[in-house]
Amino acid sequence: MRRLVLAGCLIVLGGCSAARQVGEGFGDAALSPLTDLNVRREQIPTVLLQAQANPYDRRNLGQCTTIGAEVARLDEALGPDRDEPAVPDNPTMNERGQDALAEAALDAIRNATTDFIPYRNWVRQLSGAQARTRVVQDAIEAGRLRRAYLKGLGMRANCAPPASPAWFRPTGRSQR
């Protein structure tokens, strides 16, 4: 209960931005016990399941445009790759503080909702939630592996980004 009171105080002190962030993340934080009980499951995007099944599949990858399209699908599921330039975001000290307050409030809500589950690690193990987490992480790893493989193929084919790493510059004309 103290954590919920603390979360409320953090939101009030943080201002509108922190309150909006907490409002957007409140549902996920409050429903985290359902994830622990394996009632609520994170869906794995199809592109990651395909990468998990065969990360080195070369079918239909004869052109730079198809390689780039596949990389774009993986970027949508995984977020930007490490080679992508960082988004120029220079938050003010106040904005960083509000972000930290919002994250602290969401952590307090998440902890308060999961604290009532006794032996939480055992519950996750017995309910299958821990195994599901491993499956999701394996799919993410396979997607990252596939994206790296595709970008390597793109470099070999002299393709421009996004079919190759962002720093790569094709020599002359792209082959495909």
C-alpha positions as CSV (number, residue, x, y, z in Angstrom):
1,M,0.0,0.0,0.0
2,R,2.9,2.3,0.8
3,R,4.2,1.9,-2.7
4,L,0.9,2.9,-4.2
5,V,0.8,6.1,-2.1
6,L,4.4,6.7,-3.1
7,A,3.5,6.3,-6.8
8,G,0.6,8.8,-6.4
9,C,2.9,11.3,-4.7
10,L,5.5,10.9,-7.5
11,I,2.8,11.5,-10.2
12,V,1.6,14.7,-8.4
13,L,5.1,16.0,-8.0
14,G,6.1,15.1,-11.6
15,G,3.5,17.1,-13.4
16,C,1.5,16.5,-16.5
17,S,4.1,14.7,-18.6
18,A,4.8,12.2,-15.8
19,A,1.1,11.7,-15.2
20,R,0.5,11.0,-18.9
21,Q,3.3,8.5,-19.0
22,V,2.0,6.7,-15.9
23,G,-1.5,6.7,-17.4
24,E,-0.2,5.1,-20.6
25,G,1.8,2.4,-18.8
26,F,-0.7,1.8,-15.9
27,G,-2.6,-1.0,-17.7
28,D,0.6,-3.1,-18.3
29,A,1.9,-2.5,-14.8
30,A,-1.4,-3.4,-13.1
31,L,-1.9,-6.5,-15.3
32,S,1.6,-7.9,-14.6
33,P,0.2,-10.6,-12.2
34,L,-1.7,-12.0,-15.1
35,T,1.6,-12.4,-17.0
36,D,3.1,-14.2,-14.0
37,L,0.1,-16.6,-13.9
38,N,0.5,-17.1,-17.7
39,V,-3.0,-15.9,-18.3
40,R,-1.9,-12.9,-20.3
41,R,0.7,-13.8,-23.0
42,E,2.8,-11.5,-25.1
43,Q,2.2,-12.2,-28.8
44,I,5.3,-12.9,-30.9
45,P,5.2,-11.1,-34.3
46,T,5.1,-13.4,-37.3
47,V,8.4,-12.1,-38.7
48,L,10.1,-13.2,-35.5
49,L,8.6,-16.7,-35.7
50,Q,9.8,-17.0,-39.3
51,A,13.3,-15.9,-38.2
52,Q,13.2,-18.4,-35.4
53,A,12.2,-21.2,-37.8
54,N,15.0,-20.4,-40.3
55,P,17.2,-17.4,-39.7
56,Y,19.4,-18.1,-42.8
57,D,16.5,-18.5,-45.3
58,R,17.6,-16.9,-48.6
59,R,14.4,-17.5,-50.6
60,N,13.2,-14.4,-52.5
61,L,16.2,-12.4,-51.4
62,G,17.7,-11.8,-54.9
63,Q,17.2,-8.0,-55.0
64,C,18.2,-5.2,-52.7
65,T,14.5,-4.1,-52.4
66,T,13.4,-7.5,-51.0
67,I,16.3,-7.5,-48.5
68,G,15.5,-4.0,-47.5
69,A,11.8,-4.9,-47.1
70,E,12.6,-7.8,-44.9
71,V,15.0,-5.7,-42.7
72,A,12.2,-3.1,-42.4
73,R,9.8,-5.8,-41.2
74,L,12.3,-6.9,-38.6
75,D,12.9,-3.2,-37.6
76,E,9.2,-2.8,-37.0
77,A,9.1,-5.8,-34.7
78,L,12.4,-5.3,-32.9
79,G,12.9,-1.5,-33.0
80,P,15.9,0.2,-34.6
81,D,19.2,-1.7,-35.1
82,R,22.4,-0.7,-33.3
83,D,23.9,0.7,-36.5
84,E,21.1,3.2,-36.9
85,P,22.0,6.8,-35.8
86,A,20.5,7.8,-32.5
87,V,17.5,10.1,-32.7
88,P,18.6,13.6,-31.8
89,D,16.8,13.9,-28.5
90,N,18.1,16.4,-26.0
91,P,15.6,16.3,-23.1
92,T,15.8,19.0,-20.6
93,M,16.7,18.2,-17.0
94,N,13.0,18.7,-16.1
95,E,11.9,16.2,-18.8
96,R,14.5,13.6,-17.6
97,G,13.3,14.1,-14.1
98,Q,9.7,13.6,-15.2
99,D,10.6,10.4,-17.1
100,A,12.4,9.1,-14.0
101,L,9.4,9.9,-11.8
102,A,7.0,8.2,-14.2
103,E,9.2,5.1,-14.4
104,A,9.5,5.0,-10.6
105,A,5.7,5.3,-10.2
106,L,5.2,2.5,-12.8
107,D,7.7,0.3,-11.0
108,A,5.9,0.9,-7.7
109,I,2.5,0.0,-9.3
110,R,4.1,-3.1,-10.9
111,N,5.7,-4.2,-7.6
112,A,2.5,-3.6,-5.6
113,T,0.5,-5.7,-7.9
114,T,2.9,-8.6,-8.0
115,D,3.9,-8.6,-4.3
116,F,0.6,-10.3,-3.3
117,I,1.7,-13.4,-5.2
118,P,3.5,-15.6,-2.7
119,Y,6.6,-17.5,-4.1
120,R,6.3,-15.5,-7.3
121,N,9.3,-17.3,-9.0
122,W,7.7,-20.7,-8.3
123,V,4.4,-19.5,-9.6
124,R,6.0,-18.3,-12.8
125,Q,7.8,-21.6,-13.2
126,L,4.7,-23.8,-12.5
127,S,2.3,-21.7,-14.6
128,G,4.6,-21.8,-17.7
129,A,5.2,-18.0,-17.7
130,Q,8.9,-18.5,-17.2
131,A,9.1,-20.8,-20.2
132,R,7.0,-18.4,-22.3
133,T,9.5,-15.6,-21.4
134,R,12.3,-17.8,-22.7
135,V,10.4,-18.5,-25.9
136,V,9.8,-14.7,-26.5
137,Q,13.5,-13.9,-25.8
138,D,14.6,-16.7,-28.2
139,A,12.3,-15.2,-30.9
140,I,13.8,-11.8,-30.3
141,E,17.3,-13.2,-30.5
142,A,16.5,-15.0,-33.8
143,G,15.1,-11.8,-35.2
144,R,18.3,-9.9,-34.4
145,L,20.4,-12.7,-35.9
146,R,18.3,-12.7,-39.1
147,R,18.5,-8.9,-39.4
148,A,22.3,-9.0,-39.1
149,Y,22.5,-11.8,-41.6
150,L,20.3,-9.9,-44.1
151,K,22.4,-6.8,-43.7
152,G,25.5,-8.9,-44.4
153,L,23.8,-10.2,-47.6
154,G,23.0,-6.6,-48.5
155,M,26.6,-5.5,-48.1
156,R,27.7,-8.5,-50.2
157,A,25.2,-7.5,-52.9
158,N,26.4,-3.9,-52.7
159,C,22.9,-2.7,-51.5
160,A,22.2,0.7,-50.0
161,P,20.7,0.9,-46.5
162,P,18.3,-0.3,-45.1
163,A,19.3,-3.5,-46.9
164,S,22.8,-3.1,-45.4
165,P,24.1,-1.3,-42.3
166,A,23.5,2.4,-42.0
167,W,27.2,3.2,-42.3
168,F,27.7,1.2,-45.5
169,R,28.0,3.1,-48.8
170,P,27.7,1.0,-52.0
171,T,30.5,1.4,-54.5
172,G,29.3,2.5,-57.9
173,R,25.8,1.3,-58.7
174,S,23.9,-1.1,-56.6
175,Q,23.9,-4.6,-58.1
176,R,20.2,-5.1,-57.7
